Amino acid sequence: MKKLFFAMALLVTTACYKKAEPATSGAALPIDVSTPIVREVTLTREYPGYLKADATIPIVGRVNGNIIKRNFTEGSRVKKGDLLYVIEPTLYDNAVTQALANLQTAIAQQEYAQSNYERMQAAISSNAVSKIEVLQAKSNVESSNAAVDNARAALNSARTKQGYCYIKAPVDGSISLTKQPTGAYIAGEMSPVELCHLYKDDLMYAFFDIPDIQWFRKALATNGGIDQSNITFTLGEGNIIRRNATIDYLAPNVNTGTGTLQIRAELPNSDGLLKSGSYISIIMPYDKIDNALLIKDASIGTDQTGKFIYVINDSNEVEYRRIETGSIIDDTLRLVTAGIEPGERYVTKALLKVRNGMPITPIME
């Protein structure tokens, strides 16, 4: 019995000994690595802003009458000179006809007065008429001239009102909902009646505010070759619209309540895609670095001490390395200001598969 117990104990001890033996290590894990990109970069900041059309023009009715025609689709784009509304022109057509008749009458009277005056001047030399009659004829000419001027002015006024019956687009742009339906009566002679709005949006303005200290730093950096007039703006989730704009206005004073300067940038919108009132993001350059170190942003990890990467040493072993970072560049690269040198290799993928001191087989991307 004792022999059996001893044999079992020996077997268990041998098994435990074998279990405690270290396993032989396999081949080093292949890991993608890369080296920092070294190039010139322009640093930018992002500011919220909004778009505003070049002009918002109220379309109004200036005459009395019923709207007999609306000649546009609400929300569509129209061209300068396109007919938008027709307000019944009958009364104003009649007024033009009457004013034209009055002018013709005045011209006839003027011609008679002028002819009579010329005869009086010829007759006075033979004492056939008195000087008083000549003066009276001259006065009649002056009165008839004034009557012609008044008649012409009345005709012009009548034609102007007649023209108000045909409301046309003053500029190219996008048109809003109408405020007065077809058939509605308006009384626009006493006070113009608003019919709709026309947005002149072939040119848009982006408005945004920038902290004054950032502007001053940017202005000083201009001597380093930064073009402070050109900026980029983005619109929508995922930056579905991205266009360049040019700064054309800087507020002459700082807003003391917010400590900011208002800036305006203009951008073309010939396709009409951009809409007034849209909220946008403005990307503005503020500094330039000649030999910036850039690494893939996805290769950077974060722990309680801050940002880190895994660097590969000359023995192809992984080293944990703290780094200091700056702005995102070109959406996927991150500026590194400290922690890695040009030419050093770093892990670009599979951060969870590596650890400090681990040997790897580096695969250059």
Buried (B, 14 or more C-beta within 10 A) or exposed (E): EEEEEEEEEEEEEEEEEEEEEEEEEEEEEEBBBBBBBEEEBBBBBBBEBBBBBBBBBEBBBBBBBEBBBBBBEEEEBBEEEBBBBBBBBEEBEEBBEEBBEBBEEBBEBBEEBBEBBEEBEEBBEEEEBEEEBBEBBBEBBEEBBEBBEEBBEBBEEBBEBBBBBBBBBBBBBBBBEBEBEEEBEBEBBEEBBEBBBBBBBBEBBBBBBBBBEBBEEBEEBEEEEBEBEEBBBBBEEEEEEEBEBEBEEEBEEBEEEEEBBBBBBBBEBEEBEBBBEBEBBBBBBBBBBEEBBBBBBEBBBEEEEEBBBBBBEEEBBBBBBEBEBBBBBEEEBBBBEEBBEEEBBBBBBBBEEBEEEBEBEBEEE
